[in-house]
Amino acid sequence: MASIKKRPDGHWRARYRDEAGKEHAKHFPRKIDAQRWLDEVTASVVTGTYVDPKAGTITFAQWFTQWEERQIWSRGTKLSAAQALQSTTFADVQMKKIMPSHVQAWVKSMTLPAETRKSGLSPATVKVRYNLVRSAFKGAVADRVIVLDPSDNIKLPRERRPEVAMTIPTTAQVAAALDAAPEWFRAYIGVCAFAGLRLGEASGLQVGDIDFLRRTLKVSRQVQGENRKKAEVVAPKHGSERVVYIPARLTEMIAQHVEQVGVHGDEGWLFSTGGHLWNRGMAGYYWREVREACGMGEFTLHDLRHFFASALIASSCDVATVQRTLGHSQPSITLDIYTHLWPTAEDKTRTAADSLMAAVLDGPADSVRTEAQ
């Protein structure tokens, strides 16, 4: 129901009731403007894009908090979401007043130095925060808090290509790290380098996860948290639960760890210090000591996972095999990270041609003479 009525002061009052029966009114100096406004409202109702004008008065911070509470997230994602919200430059701006320019300015601010950091955030971190904020805006559009998503078509900083950004240690460097590592840390390095486990997955291993006879390792939990206070045991990333087929010498390394170092608690945790599981900060500290002792430069524990993946690819393992072993939820993730390590069609063509030429030119001399006769 809608109507237009002239008021004593000469202005025109346009009003309508929304789907919930709530009345909305607005005043215009000209009747044509009042009619145009009602036509726009009617069109939005018919097309399903109608938004209550008062819904957008909520600030972005208020909306983000409400929206976040409904999400089914891991602790790590919740932490990333909190950091994303804290970094926004429009947290106190009403949703309906946020423009694409606000979002673009925020993205740029993340690439610059700030009071709490000497340099800008990495392109990957900027992308993570942007995706979380954009998801909140999409939720607002879906819930009819705003009409349009202001985070659409925002330019992000260019990410380095995987082949440039990725660092993979050599076999000699991994061997040096194992030699330099104390006995209680060698098996941890082993499951990262020879089973491709993420840091949290390695910290979450229990002795019952290792099948020493069948030479398998089961990933069914991880330790999250950057310090002892915040550490907690949670399920692996979505799609990361898996069984990894490991080499015999890795099972021997783990068995030696169990025998000489021992396990902790009724659950039989493989890695702990003083009864505390190894969180990201603790494991990283131990690794940096090893890294410095053997001169490995800036290689991280996660680089050992790249080391393992590169070995699988070099051994002609297909994408699906590498995906399942590493615990990626989709093959596309594996390809996005490691596609540059797989031989290209050109490489395969060149190798096939080399083999063909070798068979022709380097064949037995007797066979060539026989064919000539």
C-alpha contacts under 8 A as a table, 3 or more apart, distances in Angstrom:
res1	aa1	res2	aa2	distance
1	M	16	Y	5.52
1	M	17	R	5.83
2	A	14	A	7.41
2	A	15	R	5.58
2	A	16	Y	4.15
2	A	17	R	6.82
2	A	38	L	7.38
3	S	14	A	5.82
3	S	15	R	5.58
3	S	16	Y	6.59
4	I	12	W	6.56
4	I	13	R	5.54
4	I	14	A	4.41
4	I	15	R	6.53
4	I	31	K	7.79
4	I	34	A	7.12
4	I	35	Q	7.42
5	K	12	W	5.61
5	K	13	R	5.19
5	K	14	A	6.58
6	K	10	G	6.25
6	K	11	H	5.90
6	K	12	W	4.46
6	K	13	R	6.11
7	R	10	G	5.44
7	R	11	H	5.51
7	R	12	W	5.94
7	R	13	R	6.73
8	P	11	H	7.45
10	G	29	P	7.16
11	H	27	H	6.39
11	H	28	F	5.59
11	H	29	P	4.65
11	H	30	R	6.74
11	H	31	K	7.91
12	W	27	H	5.52
12	W	28	F	5.13
12	W	29	P	6.09
12	W	30	R	6.42
12	W	31	K	5.75
12	W	34	A	6.65
13	R	25	A	6.77
13	R	26	K	5.84
13	R	27	H	4.56
13	R	28	F	6.52
13	R	34	A	7.16
14	A	25	A	5.56
14	A	26	K	5.45
14	A	27	H	6.25
14	A	28	F	7.78
14	A	34	A	5.65
14	A	35	Q	7.44
14	A	38	L	7.02
15	R	23	E	6.94
15	R	24	H	5.49
15	R	25	A	4.12
15	R	26	K	6.46
15	R	38	L	7.68
16	Y	23	E	5.67
16	Y	24	H	5.47
16	Y	25	A	6.58
16	Y	38	L	7.71
17	R	20	A	7.59
17	R	21	G	5.22
17	R	22	K	5.18
17	R	23	E	4.28
17	R	24	H	6.09
18	D	21	G	5.23
18	D	22	K	5.45
18	D	23	E	6.54
18	D	24	H	7.59
19	E	22	K	7.42
26	K	34	A	7.81
27	H	34	A	7.20
28	F	31	K	6.85
28	F	33	D	6.35
28	F	34	A	5.70
29	P	33	D	7.66
30	R	33	D	5.47
30	R	34	A	6.65
31	K	34	A	5.04
31	K	35	Q	6.19
32	I	35	Q	5.08
32	I	36	R	6.12
33	D	36	R	5.03
33	D	37	W	6.24
34	A	37	W	5.21
34	A	38	L	6.37
35	Q	38	L	5.14
35	Q	39	D	6.11
36	R	39	D	5.03
36	R	40	E	6.25
37	W	40	E	5.19
37	W	41	V	6.29
38	L	41	V	5.05
38	L	42	T	6.05
39	D	42	T	5.07
39	D	43	A	6.09
40	E	43	A	5.10
40	E	44	S	6.24
41	V	44	S	5.17
41	V	45	V	6.31
41	V	50	Y	6.94
42	T	45	V	5.14
42	T	46	V	6.23
43	A	46	V	5.11
43	A	47	T	6.12
44	S	47	T	5.15
44	S	48	G	5.87
44	S	49	T	4.82
44	S	50	Y	4.57
45	V	48	G	5.16
45	V	49	T	6.19
45	V	50	Y	4.93
46	V	49	T	7.82
47	T	50	Y	7.70
49	T	144	R	7.50
49	T	147	V	6.79
50	Y	144	R	7.17
50	Y	147	V	7.56
51	V	55	A	7.20
51	V	144	R	5.17
51	V	145	V	6.29
51	V	146	I	6.40
51	V	147	V	6.42
52	D	55	A	5.29
52	D	56	G	7.57
52	D	144	R	7.48
52	D	145	V	7.25
53	P	56	G	6.29
53	P	57	T	7.83
54	K	57	T	5.52
55	A	58	I	6.52
55	A	144	R	7.77
55	A	145	V	5.12
55	A	146	I	7.39
56	G	59	T	7.74
56	G	94	Q	6.36
56	G	95	M	4.98
56	G	96	K	4.60
56	G	97	K	7.92
56	G	145	V	5.29
56	G	146	I	5.75
57	T	94	Q	5.00
57	T	95	M	6.13
57	T	96	K	6.40
58	I	62	Q	6.31
58	I	63	W	6.49
58	I	94	Q	5.32
58	I	95	M	5.97
59	T	62	Q	5.22
59	T	63	W	6.24
59	T	91	A	6.59
59	T	92	D	5.31
59	T	93	V	5.15
59	T	94	Q	4.06
59	T	95	M	5.40
60	F	63	W	5.08
60	F	64	F	5.88
60	F	90	F	6.98
60	F	91	A	5.00
60	F	92	D	6.19
60	F	93	V	6.14
60	F	94	Q	6.17
60	F	95	M	5.48
61	A	64	F	5.11
61	A	65	T	6.14
61	A	85	L	7.08
61	A	91	A	4.72
61	A	92	D	6.20
62	Q	65	T	5.32
62	Q	66	Q	6.39
63	W	66	Q	5.15
63	W	67	W	5.99
63	W	136	A	7.92
63	W	140	A	7.79
64	F	67	W	5.05
64	F	68	E	5.82
64	F	85	L	7.59
64	F	136	A	6.09
65	T	68	E	5.17
65	T	69	E	6.38
66	Q	69	E	5.48
66	Q	70	R	7.15
67	W	70	R	5.60
67	W	71	Q	7.00
67	W	136	A	6.65
67	W	139	G	7.33
68	E	71	Q	5.30
68	E	136	A	7.87
73	W	76	G	7.90
73	W	77	T	5.84
73	W	78	K	6.27
74	S	77	T	5.33
74	S	78	K	6.35
75	R	78	K	5.07
75	R	79	L	6.24
75	R	224	Q	7.62
76	G	79	L	5.13
76	G	80	S	6.30
76	G	224	Q	7.06
76	G	225	G	7.56
77	T	80	S	4.96
77	T	81	A	6.06
78	K	81	A	5.00
78	K	82	A	6.23
79	L	82	A	5.17
79	L	83	Q	6.34
80	S	83	Q	5.10
80	S	84	A	6.11
80	S	128	V	7.96
80	S	129	R	7.16
81	A	84	A	4.96
81	A	85	L	6.22
81	A	129	R	7.14
81	A	132	L	6.36
82	A	85	L	5.25
82	A	86	Q	6.13
83	Q	86	Q	5.07
83	Q	87	S	6.16
83	Q	129	R	7.64
84	A	87	S	5.24
84	A	88	T	6.56
84	A	129	R	4.81
84	A	130	Y	7.44
84	A	132	L	7.02
84	A	133	V	6.92
85	L	88	T	5.40
85	L	91	A	7.13
85	L	133	V	7.33
86	Q	91	A	7.88
87	S	106	W	8.00
87	S	110	M	7.73
88	T	91	A	5.84
88	T	106	W	6.06
89	T	102	H	7.59
89	T	106	W	5.66
90	F	93	V	5.18
90	F	98	I	7.40
90	F	102	H	6.84
90	F	103	V	7.93
90	F	106	W	7.89
93	V	97	K	6.72
93	V	98	I	6.59
94	Q	97	K	5.36
94	Q	98	I	6.62
95	M	98	I	5.48
95	M	145	V	7.70
95	M	146	I	6.84
96	K	146	I	5.95
98	I	102	H	6.22
98	I	103	V	7.84
98	I	150	P	6.73
99	M	102	H	5.32
99	M	103	V	6.92
99	M	150	P	5.37
100	P	103	V	5.17
100	P	104	Q	6.14
100	P	150	P	4.55
100	P	151	S	5.82
100	P	152	D	7.39
100	P	154	I	7.32
101	S	104	Q	5.05
101	S	105	A	6.00
102	H	105	A	5.25
102	H	106	W	6.29
103	V	106	W	5.06
103	V	107	V	6.28
103	V	150	P	7.11
103	V	151	S	6.03
103	V	154	I	7.40
104	Q	107	V	5.12
104	Q	108	K	6.29
104	Q	151	S	7.93
104	Q	154	I	6.01
104	Q	155	K	7.10
105	A	108	K	5.13
105	A	109	S	6.19
106	W	109	S	5.03
106	W	110	M	6.54
107	V	110	M	5.37
107	V	111	T	6.99
107	V	126	V	7.06
107	V	130	Y	7.39
107	V	156	L	6.94
108	K	111	T	5.33
108	K	112	L	6.94
109	S	112	L	5.39
110	M	113	P	7.75
110	M	120	G	5.80
110	M	121	L	5.77
110	M	126	V	6.60
111	T	119	S	7.59
111	T	120	G	4.07
111	T	121	L	5.36
111	T	122	S	7.26
111	T	123	P	7.73
111	T	126	V	7.62
111	T	157	P	7.69
112	L	119	S	6.04
112	L	120	G	4.15
112	L	121	L	7.32
113	P	117	R	5.84
113	P	118	K	5.17
113	P	119	S	4.14
113	P	120	G	4.77
114	A	117	R	5.18
114	A	118	K	6.47
114	A	119	S	7.10
114	A	120	G	7.45
115	E	118	K	7.54
117	R	120	G	7.24
121	L	125	T	6.21
121	L	126	V	6.33
122	S	125	T	5.28
122	S	126	V	6.29
123	P	126	V	5.04
123	P	127	K	6.11
123	P	156	L	7.60
123	P	157	P	5.53
123	P	158	R	6.40
123	P	159	E	5.31
124	A	127	K	5.10
124	A	128	V	6.35
124	A	159	E	6.63
125	T	128	V	5.11
125	T	129	R	6.35
126	V	129	R	5.31
126	V	130	Y	6.03
126	V	156	L	7.65
126	V	157	P	7.75
127	K	130	Y	5.05
127	K	131	N	6.03
127	K	156	L	7.03
128	V	131	N	5.25
128	V	132	L	6.43
129	R	132	L	5.23
129	R	133	V	6.31
130	Y	133	V	5.16
130	Y	134	R	5.95
131	N	134	R	5.02
131	N	135	S	6.06
132	L	135	S	5.14
132	L	136	A	6.51
133	V	136	A	5.13
133	V	137	F	6.48
134	R	137	F	5.00
134	R	138	K	6.17
134	R	149	D	7.95
134	R	151	S	5.72
134	R	152	D	7.80
135	S	138	K	5.02
135	S	139	G	6.17
136	A	139	G	5.03
136	A	140	A	6.29
137	F	140	A	4.93
137	F	141	V	6.36
137	F	149	D	5.81
137	F	150	P	7.44
137	F	151	S	7.12
138	K	141	V	5.11
138	K	142	A	6.22
138	K	149	D	6.28
139	G	142	A	5.01
139	G	143	D	6.11
140	A	143	D	5.10
140	A	144	R	6.00
140	A	145	V	5.00
140	A	146	I	5.97
141	V	144	R	4.93
141	V	145	V	5.87
141	V	146	I	5.19
141	V	147	V	5.76
141	V	148	L	6.35
141	V	149	D	6.56
142	A	145	V	7.69
144	R	147	V	6.49
146	I	149	D	7.45
149	D	152	D	5.84
151	S	154	I	6.01
160	R	164	V	6.33
160	R	165	A	5.73
161	R	164	V	5.32
161	R	165	A	6.07
162	P	165	A	5.06
162	P	166	M	5.48
162	P	336	D	7.92
162	P	337	I	6.08
162	P	338	Y	7.21
162	P	340	H	7.38
163	E	166	M	5.67
163	E	340	H	6.18
164	V	167	T	7.97
166	M	303	D	7.88
166	M	306	H	7.93
167	T	299	F	7.11
167	T	303	D	6.33
167	T	306	H	7.72
168	I	299	F	7.82
168	I	303	D	5.76
168	I	304	L	7.19
168	I	306	H	6.00
168	I	307	F	5.35
169	P	173	Q	5.95
169	P	174	V	6.62
169	P	299	F	7.15
169	P	303	D	7.04
169	P	304	L	7.16
169	P	307	F	6.27
170	T	173	Q	5.14
170	T	174	V	6.39
170	T	307	F	7.67
171	T	174	V	5.18
171	T	175	A	6.12
172	A	175	A	5.04
172	A	176	A	6.15
173	Q	176	A	4.98
173	Q	177	A	6.22
173	Q	294	C	7.97
173	Q	296	M	6.64
174	V	177	A	5.01
174	V	178	L	6.30
174	V	193	A	7.79
175	A	178	L	5.17
175	A	179	D	6.25
176	A	179	D	5.05
176	A	180	A	6.11
176	A	294	C	5.98
177	A	180	A	5.08
177	A	181	A	5.97
177	A	290	V	6.20
177	A	291	R	6.59
177	A	294	C	6.00
177	A	296	M	7.75
178	L	181	A	5.17
178	L	186	R	5.81
178	L	189	I	7.13
178	L	190	G	7.95
180	A	290	V	5.95
180	A	293	A	6.36
180	A	294	C	6.12
181	A	185	F	5.98
181	A	186	R	5.71
181	A	290	V	5.53
182	P	185	F	5.48
182	P	186	R	6.41
183	E	186	R	5.50
183	E	187	A	7.95
183	E	257	H	7.58
183	E	261	V	7.67
184	W	187	A	7.14
184	W	257	H	6.78
184	W	261	V	5.96
185	F	188	Y	5.34
185	F	189	I	6.55
185	F	286	Y	7.88
186	R	189	I	5.25
186	R	190	G	6.13
186	R	253	M	7.91
187	A	190	G	4.67
187	A	191	V	6.26
187	A	250	L	7.91
187	A	253	M	5.99
187	A	254	I	5.64
187	A	257	H	6.48
188	Y	191	V	5.46
188	Y	192	C	6.53
188	Y	202	A	6.60
188	Y	203	S	7.91
188	Y	271	F	7.55
189	I	192	C	5.24
189	I	193	A	6.07
189	I	301	L	7.75
189	I	304	L	7.99
190	G	193	A	5.17
190	G	194	F	5.58
190	G	195	A	7.41
190	G	250	L	6.71
190	G	253	M	7.65
191	V	194	F	5.40
191	V	195	A	4.93
191	V	196	G	6.55
191	V	197	L	6.13
191	V	202	A	6.61
191	V	250	L	7.49
192	C	195	A	5.70
192	C	196	G	4.82
192	C	197	L	4.76
192	C	198	R	6.65
192	C	199	L	7.26
192	C	202	A	6.90
192	C	301	L	7.13
192	C	302	H	7.66
192	C	304	L	5.72
192	C	305	R	5.77
192	C	308	F	7.84
193	A	196	G	5.64
193	A	197	L	7.70
193	A	304	L	4.67
193	A	305	R	5.81
193	A	307	F	6.43
193	A	308	F	5.50
194	F	246	I	7.22
194	F	247	P	7.73
194	F	250	L	7.19
194	F	308	F	5.82
195	A	244	V	6.70
195	A	245	Y	7.73
195	A	246	I	6.19
195	A	305	R	7.80
195	A	308	F	6.81
196	G	304	L	7.02
196	G	305	R	4.38
196	G	306	H	7.48
196	G	307	F	7.97
196	G	308	F	5.40
196	G	309	A	6.86
196	G	325	T	7.65
196	G	326	L	6.12
197	L	201	E	5.83
197	L	202	A	5.79
197	L	305	R	6.37
197	L	326	L	7.08
198	R	201	E	5.16
198	R	202	A	6.21
198	R	302	H	6.57
198	R	305	R	6.89
199	L	202	A	5.26
199	L	203	S	6.32
199	L	280	R	6.97
199	L	283	A	7.75
199	L	301	L	6.89
199	L	302	H	6.90
200	G	203	S	5.06
200	G	204	G	6.21
200	G	222	Q	4.79
200	G	223	V	4.69
200	G	224	Q	6.01
200	G	279	N	7.20
200	G	280	R	6.92
201	E	204	G	5.07
201	E	205	L	6.61
201	E	219	V	6.69
201	E	221	R	6.33
201	E	222	Q	4.35
201	E	223	V	6.61
201	E	236	P	7.22
202	A	205	L	5.55
202	A	222	Q	7.30
203	S	222	Q	6.57
203	S	223	V	5.91
203	S	270	L	7.80
203	S	271	F	6.13
203	S	277	L	6.71
203	S	278	W	5.56
203	S	279	N	7.04
204	G	221	R	5.71
204	G	222	Q	4.52
204	G	223	V	5.32
204	G	233	V	7.16
204	G	269	W	7.27
204	G	271	F	7.88
204	G	277	L	7.77
205	L	209	D	6.52
205	L	219	V	7.36
205	L	221	R	7.46
205	L	222	Q	7.66
205	L	269	W	6.11
205	L	270	L	5.92
205	L	271	F	7.42
206	Q	209	D	5.43
206	Q	210	I	7.57
206	Q	267	E	6.56
206	Q	268	G	5.21
206	Q	269	W	4.32
206	Q	270	L	5.31
207	V	210	I	5.70
207	V	258	V	7.84
207	V	263	V	7.45
207	V	267	E	7.95
207	V	268	G	5.44
207	V	269	W	6.35
207	V	270	L	6.02
208	G	211	D	7.33
208	G	268	G	7.21
209	D	217	L	5.68
209	D	218	K	4.94
209	D	219	V	7.17
210	I	215	R	7.37
210	I	216	T	6.00
210	I	217	L	4.73
210	I	218	K	6.51
210	I	251	T	7.82
211	D	214	R	5.56
211	D	215	R	5.50
211	D	216	T	5.19
211	D	217	L	6.37
212	F	215	R	4.98
212	F	216	T	6.93
212	F	251	T	5.96
212	F	255	A	7.98
215	R	245	Y	6.19
215	R	246	I	5.59
215	R	247	P	6.71
215	R	248	A	6.38
215	R	251	T	6.46
216	T	243	V	6.45
216	T	244	V	5.57
216	T	245	Y	4.60
216	T	246	I	5.54
217	L	243	V	5.60
217	L	244	V	5.05
217	L	245	Y	6.44
217	L	246	I	6.79
218	K	241	E	7.73
218	K	242	R	5.97
218	K	243	V	4.47
218	K	244	V	6.27
219	V	236	P	7.60
219	V	240	S	7.54
219	V	241	E	5.41
219	V	242	R	5.35
219	V	243	V	6.22
219	V	244	V	7.70
220	S	235	A	6.54
220	S	236	P	6.29
220	S	241	E	5.25
220	S	242	R	7.06
221	R	233	V	6.79
221	R	234	V	5.77
221	R	235	A	4.54
221	R	236	P	4.98
221	R	241	E	7.73
222	Q	233	V	5.73
222	Q	234	V	5.55
222	Q	235	A	5.99
222	Q	236	P	5.44
223	V	231	A	6.45
223	V	232	E	5.56
223	V	233	V	4.58
223	V	234	V	6.27
223	V	277	L	7.65
223	V	278	W	7.58
223	V	279	N	6.33
224	Q	230	K	7.82
224	Q	231	A	5.43
224	Q	232	E	5.47
224	Q	233	V	6.37
224	Q	234	V	6.97
224	Q	279	N	6.53
224	Q	280	R	7.17
225	G	228	R	7.49
225	G	230	K	5.01
225	G	231	A	4.19
225	G	232	E	6.43
225	G	279	N	5.95
225	G	280	R	6.33
226	E	230	K	6.56
226	E	231	A	6.67
226	E	279	N	5.89
226	E	280	R	4.85
226	E	281	G	5.13
227	N	230	K	5.52
227	N	231	A	5.95
227	N	279	N	5.73
227	N	280	R	6.60
227	N	281	G	5.43
227	N	282	M	6.97
228	R	231	A	5.27
228	R	276	H	7.31
228	R	277	L	7.92
228	R	278	W	7.85
228	R	279	N	6.29
228	R	282	M	7.87
231	A	277	L	7.85
231	A	279	N	5.85
236	P	239	G	7.73
236	P	240	S	5.65
236	P	241	E	6.17
237	K	240	S	5.22
237	K	241	E	7.62
238	H	241	E	7.59
238	H	329	S	6.67
239	G	327	G	6.41
239	G	328	H	6.53
239	G	329	S	4.63
240	S	326	L	7.67
240	S	327	G	4.11
240	S	328	H	6.11
240	S	329	S	6.53
241	E	327	G	6.72
242	R	324	R	7.17
242	R	325	T	7.29
242	R	327	G	6.52
243	V	325	T	7.46
244	V	325	T	5.78
246	I	250	L	6.58
246	I	251	T	7.24
247	P	250	L	5.41
247	P	251	T	6.76
248	A	251	T	5.21
248	A	252	E	6.32
249	R	252	E	4.87
249	R	253	M	6.13
250	L	253	M	4.89
250	L	254	I	6.20
251	T	254	I	5.08
251	T	255	A	6.00
252	E	255	A	4.97
252	E	256	Q	6.05
253	M	256	Q	5.14
253	M	257	H	6.27
254	I	257	H	4.93
254	I	258	V	6.27
255	A	258	V	5.09
255	A	259	E	6.18
256	Q	259	E	5.06
256	Q	260	Q	5.92
256	Q	261	V	7.84
257	H	260	Q	5.34
257	H	261	V	5.16
257	H	262	G	6.44
258	V	261	V	5.63
258	V	262	G	4.40
258	V	263	V	6.08
258	V	270	L	7.23
259	E	262	G	5.66
262	G	270	L	7.29
263	V	268	G	5.11
263	V	269	W	5.35
263	V	270	L	4.94
263	V	271	F	7.03
263	V	272	S	7.97
264	H	267	E	7.21
264	H	268	G	5.10
264	H	269	W	4.92
264	H	270	L	6.65
264	H	271	F	7.53
264	H	272	S	6.84
264	H	275	G	6.81
265	G	268	G	5.37
265	G	269	W	6.48
265	G	275	G	7.81
269	W	272	S	6.98
269	W	277	L	7.88
271	F	277	L	6.37
271	F	278	W	6.54
272	S	275	G	5.78
272	S	276	H	5.22
272	S	277	L	4.39
272	S	278	W	5.59
273	T	276	H	5.22
273	T	277	L	6.53
273	T	278	W	7.10
278	W	281	G	7.85
278	W	282	M	5.60
278	W	283	A	5.66
279	N	282	M	5.35
279	N	283	A	6.14
280	R	283	A	5.42
280	R	284	G	5.91
281	G	284	G	5.11
281	G	285	Y	6.09
282	M	285	Y	5.09
282	M	286	Y	6.42
283	A	286	Y	5.23
283	A	287	W	6.18
284	G	287	W	5.03
284	G	288	R	6.13
284	G	300	T	7.95
284	G	301	L	7.33
285	Y	288	R	5.22
285	Y	289	E	6.50
286	Y	289	E	5.29
286	Y	290	V	6.56
287	W	290	V	5.08
287	W	291	R	5.99
287	W	300	T	7.67
287	W	301	L	6.98
288	R	291	R	4.85
288	R	292	E	6.03
288	R	300	T	8.00
289	E	292	E	5.28
289	E	293	A	6.19
290	V	293	A	5.03
290	V	294	C	6.36
291	R	294	C	5.49
291	R	295	G	5.83
291	R	296	M	5.01
291	R	297	G	6.72
291	R	298	E	7.79
291	R	299	F	7.48
292	E	295	G	5.08
292	E	296	M	6.48
292	E	297	G	7.08
296	M	299	F	6.21
299	F	303	D	6.12
300	T	303	D	5.18
300	T	304	L	7.19
301	L	304	L	5.41
301	L	305	R	7.32
302	H	305	R	5.19
302	H	306	H	6.82
303	D	306	H	4.94
303	D	307	F	6.18
304	L	307	F	4.74
304	L	308	F	6.29
305	R	308	F	5.12
305	R	309	A	6.23
306	H	309	A	4.99
306	H	310	S	6.01
307	F	310	S	5.30
307	F	311	A	6.41
308	F	311	A	5.18
308	F	312	L	6.48
309	A	312	L	5.16
309	A	313	I	6.34
309	A	322	V	6.94
309	A	326	L	7.62
310	S	313	I	5.14
310	S	314	A	6.05
310	S	338	Y	7.88
310	S	341	L	6.73
311	A	314	A	5.01
311	A	315	S	6.21
312	L	315	S	5.16
312	L	316	S	6.72
312	L	317	C	5.54
312	L	322	V	6.78
313	I	316	S	5.15
313	I	317	C	5.19
313	I	318	D	7.15
313	I	322	V	7.47
313	I	341	L	6.89
313	I	342	W	6.26
314	A	317	C	7.41
314	A	341	L	7.87
314	A	342	W	7.58
317	C	321	T	6.16
317	C	322	V	6.57
318	D	321	T	5.45
318	D	322	V	6.42
319	V	322	V	5.21
319	V	323	Q	5.98
319	V	331	P	6.48
319	V	334	T	7.11
319	V	335	L	7.34
320	A	323	Q	5.01
320	A	324	R	6.18
320	A	331	P	6.25
321	T	324	R	5.33
321	T	325	T	6.14
322	V	325	T	5.14
322	V	326	L	6.05
322	V	334	T	7.38
323	Q	326	L	5.37
323	Q	327	G	5.94
323	Q	328	H	5.22
323	Q	329	S	7.57
323	Q	330	Q	7.04
323	Q	331	P	5.69
323	Q	334	T	5.78
324	R	327	G	5.09
324	R	328	H	6.45
328	H	331	P	6.95
328	H	333	I	6.46
328	H	334	T	6.57
329	S	333	I	7.39
330	Q	333	I	5.60
330	Q	334	T	7.14
331	P	334	T	5.15
331	P	335	L	6.33
332	S	335	L	5.02
332	S	336	D	6.01
333	I	336	D	5.07
333	I	337	I	6.39
334	T	337	I	5.38
334	T	338	Y	5.91
334	T	339	T	7.37
335	L	338	Y	5.20
335	L	339	T	4.54
336	D	339	T	6.01
337	I	340	H	7.95
338	Y	341	L	5.51
338	Y	342	W	7.25
339	T	342	W	5.60
340	H	343	P	7.72
343	P	346	E	7.90
343	P	347	D	5.68
343	P	348	K	6.69
344	T	347	D	5.05
344	T	348	K	6.38
345	A	348	K	5.10
345	A	349	T	6.06
346	E	349	T	5.02
346	E	350	R	6.06
347	D	350	R	5.15
347	D	351	T	6.16
348	K	351	T	5.10
348	K	352	A	6.09
349	T	352	A	5.17
349	T	353	A	6.11
350	R	353	A	5.10
350	R	354	D	6.11
351	T	354	D	5.03
351	T	355	S	6.26
352	A	355	S	5.16
352	A	356	L	6.22
353	A	356	L	4.99
353	A	357	M	6.15
354	D	357	M	5.21
354	D	358	A	6.10
355	S	358	A	5.07
355	S	359	A	6.21
356	L	359	A	5.18
356	L	360	V	6.41
357	M	360	V	5.11
357	M	361	L	5.80
357	M	362	D	7.71
358	A	361	L	5.29
358	A	362	D	5.07
358	A	363	G	7.14
359	A	362	D	5.70
359	A	363	G	5.38
360	V	363	G	5.67
363	G	367	S	7.52
363	G	368	V	7.63
364	P	367	S	5.59
364	P	368	V	6.84
365	A	368	V	5.19
365	A	369	R	6.42
366	D	369	R	5.20
366	D	370	T	6.11
367	S	370	T	5.08
367	S	371	E	6.22
368	V	371	E	5.26
368	V	372	A	6.29
369	R	372	A	4.96
369	R	373	Q	6.34
370	T	373	Q	5.27
